[in-house]
Amino acid sequence: MHLRSRAHASPGRGPGSGAASRRTRCPGTDRRYRVDIPTAALLSFRLGGTDGVAVEAAKWRRALEALGYATVTVAGEGRVDRLLPGLAIGAAAPPTPAELDDALADADLVVVENLCSLPLNPAAAGVAARVLAGRPAVFRHHDLPWQRPQYATSPPPPDDSCWAHVTINDRSRRELAAHGIAATTVYNSFDPVDPPSAERRRSARALLGVPEASRLALQPTRAIPRKNVAGGVRAAEALDATFWLLGPAEDGFDDELERVLGGARCPVVTGWPGGDVRPVADAYAACDVVLLPSTWEGFGNPSVESAFHLRPLVVGPYPVASELAAFGFRWFGLGQLAEAAAFLDQPDPSLLARNRAVATAHFSTSGLPRRLEAVLDDLGARLAACGVTGQLGARRYR
């Protein structure tokens, strides 16, 4: 596909039954799409859960429905409308092209969430690329292979003239451009929340067994190497706080996590007591400071979530953090723990209010449908240019 620049876009579940029509194809076919309500399928390794990609895909699903789409989810695992186990990370065998084609038969637009971005199931990604060739699709890249050391030599994502590419940060957009693939940046978005209530804070702390007089530092992430749990523990120690790791160990990190937490010189809490899963808003209400010590994040949702929940953030050196900070956030680095401690001793409400205002202006889900509409308008114009007839949302092309 010829590389051309694209506009930069800053930042309900339907029944999933879809439309009765078959998909639109690029030139060389006589099929033409004519339905009143187009269907968008969201396709990934796993959807419907609490991991970052699934959470962000759910927000796009709501935004697509706001734009007039019926939606359906297709994934290898999770709470989805159509389950194809061969799409899952580590699946023994991918779905056949016929199986995937059948699962997407009523989709007029396919949104591919990271399935063809990271080589976590290369065979399934290859099947998806073949099935989607010549179909209107948006490939949303939360990560790119060379951003992970173990995948540094992997090729870039596939491309096609009927596809649009979206990245969740500008760094990835520029890296794709270097590989000849034009993309649009659409940052992750967040539902504005009410400021944390005293009752929610009291209830969550009582469940954790952390008294109000004790300082609580929340790391709301999983435990894998790039999340830098050891850095979070050191930060909690310096802040004279209880360290609270919200997520579990994954990718074989269990033994290392046990070693890191076992050597902590501060109280440690992991997860919710008894395996109870409470809303993440309860965790933000309970804590005094949020820790995001990661060495790499495609976005790093706690960076913006902490702002909406009026909590200060201690952030690690991951590269995209500086891109987000440029919007106007005021955070503390891992090298500024004395300053962070001084803030906790004497909080400055104006800093928290500023961060919340920045988050609201640039990262609210209220603006997501408009941002997606811009992506789809661009895709529709390119489809029309290559002779495809159809409809994306409320607009027909050609």
C-alpha positions in Angstrom: 0.0 0.0 0.0 1.3 3.4 -0.9 2.3 5.4 2.2 0.5 8.6 2.7 0.0 10.8 5.8 -3.1 10.6 7.8 -4.7 12.9 10.3 -3.6 12.6 14.0 -6.5 11.9 16.4 -5.7 12.5 20.1 -7.6 11.1 22.5 -23.1 -1.3 25.0 -23.0 -4.2 24.1 -25.2 -5.1 21.2 -26.8 -8.5 20.5 -24.0 -9.5 18.2 -26.4 -11.0 15.7 -25.2 -8.8 12.9 -26.6 -8.1 9.5 -27.6 -10.8 7.1 -25.4 -9.6 4.2 -22.0 -11.0 3.2 -19.0 -8.8 3.4 -17.8 -6.2 0.9 -14.7 -7.1 -1.1 -12.2 -5.0 -3.1 -12.4 -4.8 -6.9 -12.7 -8.1 -8.8 -16.0 -9.2 -7.3 -19.6 -8.4 -8.0 -20.8 -8.5 -4.4 -22.2 -5.3 -3.1 -23.1 -4.4 0.4 -26.6 -3.1 1.1 -27.8 -3.1 4.8 -29.2 -0.5 7.1 -27.2 -1.4 10.2 -23.6 -2.4 9.5 -21.9 -4.9 11.7 -18.4 -4.5 13.2 -16.6 -7.5 14.5 -13.8 -7.1 17.1 -11.2 -9.8 16.6 -8.4 -10.8 19.0 -6.6 -13.5 21.0 -8.9 -12.9 24.0 -11.7 -10.4 24.8 -14.2 -9.8 27.5 -11.6 -9.9 30.4 -9.6 -7.5 32.5 -6.4 -7.3 30.5 -5.5 -4.0 28.9 -6.3 -5.0 25.3 -9.7 -6.4 26.3 -10.6 -3.4 28.4 -9.7 -1.0 25.5 -11.5 -3.1 23.0 -14.7 -2.9 25.1 -14.5 0.9 24.9 -14.2 0.8 21.1 -17.2 -1.6 21.0 -19.3 1.0 22.8 -18.0 3.8 20.6 -18.8 1.8 17.5 -22.3 1.2 18.7 -22.7 4.9 19.3 -21.8 5.4 15.6 -24.6 3.0 14.6 -23.0 -0.4 14.4 -24.2 -3.7 15.6 -21.1 -5.4 17.2 -19.9 -8.9 17.7 -16.7 -10.2 19.4 -14.6 -13.1 18.1 -11.6 -14.4 20.1 -9.8 -17.5 21.2 -10.7 -17.1 24.9 -12.8 -14.9 27.2 -16.4 -13.9 27.4 -17.1 -13.5 23.7 -19.9 -13.9 21.2 -18.0 -16.3 19.0 -15.3 -18.4 20.5 -12.6 -19.8 18.2 -10.0 -21.5 20.5 -7.4 -21.5 17.7 -7.1 -17.7 18.0 -5.8 -18.0 21.6 -2.3 -17.3 22.7 -0.4 -20.5 22.6 -3.1 -22.5 20.8 -2.0 -25.8 19.4 -3.4 -25.0 16.0 -5.0 -21.9 14.4 -8.5 -21.8 13.1 -8.9 -22.8 9.5 -9.6 -20.0 7.0 -13.1 -21.4 6.6 -13.8 -21.3 10.3 -12.6 -17.7 10.7 -14.4 -16.7 7.5 -17.6 -18.1 8.8 -17.2 -16.3 12.2 -16.8 -13.0 10.3 -19.3 -13.7 7.6 -21.8 -10.9 8.7 -19.1 -8.4 9.5 -18.9 -5.3 7.3 -16.0 -4.0 9.3 -13.4 -6.0 11.3 -11.4 -4.4 14.1 -8.3 -6.5 14.8 -7.1 -5.9 18.3 -3.4 -6.8 18.5 -3.9 -10.2 16.9 -1.5 -9.3 14.0 0.6 -6.9 16.0 2.6 -9.2 18.4 3.6 -12.8 17.3 1.8 -14.5 20.2 0.0 -16.9 17.8 1.7 -16.3 14.4 -0.3 -19.0 12.6 -3.6 -17.5 13.7 -2.4 -14.0 12.6 -1.5 -15.4 9.2 -5.0 -16.9 8.8 -6.5 -13.6 9.8 -4.4 -11.7 7.3 -5.5 -14.0 4.5 -9.2 -14.0 5.4 -9.2 -10.2 5.8 -7.4 -9.5 2.5 -9.6 -7.1 0.5 -12.0 -6.5 3.3 -12.6 -3.2 5.2 -10.7 -3.6 8.5 -9.0 -1.5 11.2 -5.9 -3.0 12.7 -5.3 -1.6 16.1 -1.8 -2.0 17.4 -1.4 -1.9 21.1 2.2 -3.2 20.8 4.6 -3.8 17.9 7.0 -6.8 17.8 10.3 -4.9 17.9 9.2 -3.2 21.1 9.6 -6.5 22.9 13.2 -7.8 23.0 12.1 -11.4 22.4 10.4 -10.4 19.2 12.9 -7.8 17.9 13.5 -9.6 14.6 9.9 -10.3 13.8 8.5 -8.6 10.7 6.0 -5.7 10.8 2.3 -6.3 10.7 0.6 -7.1 7.4 -0.9 -4.4 5.3 -3.6 -4.1 2.6 -5.2 -1.3 0.7 -8.5 -2.0 2.3 -7.2 -1.7 5.8 -6.6 1.2 8.2 -3.9 1.0 10.9 -4.3 2.6 14.4 -1.7 2.9 17.1 -2.2 3.9 20.7 0.8 6.2 20.8 2.8 8.4 18.4 6.0 6.5 18.9 4.4 3.4 17.4 2.9 5.4 14.5 6.3 6.7 13.6 7.8 3.3 13.8 5.2 1.8 11.5 5.8 4.7 9.0 9.4 3.7 8.9 8.2 0.3 7.7 6.0 1.9 5.0 2.7 1.6 6.9 0.7 4.7 7.5 -1.3 4.8 10.7 -3.4 7.1 12.9 -2.8 7.6 16.6 -5.9 7.2 18.7 -4.9 7.3 22.4 -6.6 5.1 24.9 -9.7 6.7 26.4 -11.3 6.6 29.9 -14.7 7.1 31.4 -14.7 10.2 33.6 -15.4 9.2 37.3 -16.6 11.0 40.3 -13.9 11.9 42.8 -13.4 9.0 45.3 -15.8 9.1 48.2 -14.7 8.8 51.9 -17.1 5.8 52.3 -15.6 3.9 49.3 -12.1 4.6 50.7 -13.0 3.4 54.2 -14.7 0.3 52.9 -11.8 -0.8 50.7 -9.2 -0.1 53.4 -11.2 -2.1 55.9 -11.2 -5.0 53.5 -7.5 -4.8 53.1 -6.8 -4.3 56.8 -4.9 -1.1 56.2 -5.8 1.7 58.7 -6.5 5.2 57.6 -3.3 6.5 59.2 -1.1 4.2 57.1 0.1 5.3 53.7 -0.9 2.9 50.9 0.9 2.8 47.5 -1.0 1.0 44.7 0.6 -0.7 41.7 -2.5 -1.6 39.6 -0.7 -3.9 37.2 0.1 -7.5 36.6 3.5 -8.9 37.7 5.7 -9.5 34.6 9.2 -8.4 34.1 8.5 -5.1 32.3 6.1 -4.0 35.1 9.2 -3.6 37.3 7.5 -4.8 40.6 10.9 -4.5 42.3 10.9 -0.8 41.5 7.4 -0.4 42.9 8.5 -2.1 46.1 11.5 0.3 46.4 9.2 3.2 45.8 6.8 2.1 48.5 9.7 1.6 51.0 11.0 5.1 50.3 7.5 6.5 50.8 7.0 4.6 54.1 3.9 3.0 52.6 2.3 -0.4 52.3 2.9 -1.8 48.8 -0.2 -3.1 47.1 0.2 -5.1 43.9 -3.3 -5.5 42.4 -2.7 -8.0 39.6 -1.3 -11.6 39.5 2.0 -12.9 38.3 1.9 -14.1 34.6 4.3 -15.5 32.1 6.2 -17.7 34.6 7.0 -14.7 36.9 5.6 -16.4 40.1 9.0 -17.4 41.6 10.6 -14.0 40.9 7.6 -12.2 42.4 7.8 -14.3 45.5 11.5 -13.4 45.8 10.9 -9.7 45.3 8.0 -9.5 47.7 9.7 -11.7 50.3 12.6 -9.2 50.5 10.4 -6.1 50.8 11.1 -3.8 53.7 7.5 -2.6 53.9 4.1 -4.2 54.4 2.8 -6.0 51.2 -0.7 -6.7 50.0 -1.4 -8.7 46.8 -4.8 -8.6 45.1 -8.0 -8.4 47.0 -8.3 -10.5 50.2 -10.0 -13.8 49.5 -9.7 -13.5 45.8 -12.6 -10.9 45.8 -12.6 -8.8 42.7 -13.8 -5.3 43.3 -14.1 -2.3 40.9 -10.7 -0.7 40.1 -12.3 2.5 41.4 -12.2 1.0 44.9 -8.5 0.4 44.6 -7.8 4.0 43.6 -10.1 5.3 46.4 -8.2 3.2 48.9 -4.7 4.3 48.0 -2.7 7.5 48.7 -0.4 7.2 45.7 -0.3 5.2 42.4 2.9 3.5 41.2 3.6 2.8 37.6 7.3 1.8 37.6 7.2 0.0 34.3 10.2 -0.1 31.9 7.8 -0.5 28.9 4.1 0.2 28.3 2.3 0.7 25.0 0.3 3.3 26.9 0.1 2.7 30.6 -3.5 3.2 31.6 -2.8 4.0 35.3 -1.1 7.2 34.1 -4.4 8.6 33.1 -6.6 6.7 35.5 -4.7 8.1 38.5 -5.6 11.6 37.2 -9.3 10.9 36.9 -9.2 9.4 40.5 -7.3 12.4 41.9 -4.3 10.4 43.0 -0.6 11.4 42.5 1.5 9.2 40.3 5.0 7.9 40.6 6.0 6.8 37.1 8.8 4.7 35.7 11.0 5.5 32.7 8.9 3.8 30.0 9.3 5.8 26.7 5.6 6.6 26.1 5.3 8.2 29.5 7.1 11.3 28.2 4.7 11.5 25.2 1.7 11.4 27.6 3.3 13.9 30.1 3.6 16.4 27.2 -0.2 16.9 27.4 0.4 18.7 30.7 0.4 16.0 33.4 2.5 16.6 36.5 3.9 13.3 37.8 6.8 12.2 40.0 9.6 10.1 38.5 11.2 7.2 40.3 14.1 9.5 41.0 11.9 12.0 42.7 10.7 10.0 45.6 11.7 12.6 48.2 9.5 15.1 46.3 6.6 12.6 46.2 6.9 12.0 49.9 6.8 15.7 50.6 3.7 15.9 48.5 2.0 13.1 50.4 3.0 14.9 53.7 1.4 18.2 52.4 -0.8 17.4 49.3 -1.3 20.1 46.7 -4.9 19.9 45.4 -4.1 22.1 42.5 -1.7 19.5 41.0 -4.4 16.8 41.2 -7.0 19.1 39.7 -4.7 20.0 36.9 -4.0 16.3 36.1 -7.8 15.6 36.1 -8.4 18.5 33.8 -5.8 17.3 31.3 -7.2 13.8 31.4 -10.7 15.1 30.8 -9.7 17.3 27.9 -7.6 14.8 26.0 -8.5 11.2 27.1 -12.2 11.0 27.8 -14.4 8.3 26.2 -16.9 11.0 25.3 -14.6 12.0 22.4 -13.9 8.4 21.2 -16.7 8.1 18.7 -15.6 11.2 17.0 -12.0 10.0 16.8 -13.1 6.6 15.4 -15.4 8.3 12.9 -12.4 10.2 11.5 -10.5 6.9 11.1 -13.5 5.4 9.3 -14.0 8.4 7.1 -10.5 8.1 5.9 -10.9 4.3 5.4 -14.1 4.9 3.4 -12.4 7.4 1.1 -9.6 5.0 0.3 -12.1 2.2 -0.3 -14.0 4.4 -2.7 -10.8 5.2 -4.5 -10.1 1.6 -5.1 -13.7 0.9 -6.3 -15.3 -0.7 -3.3 -19.0 0.0 -2.7 -20.4 -0.2 0.9 -21.0 1.6 4.1 -19.1 2.4 7.2 -21.4 3.6 10.0 -23.9 6.2 8.7 -21.9 7.0 5.5 -21.9 5.1 2.3 -18.9 5.2 0.0 -19.2 5.2 -3.8 
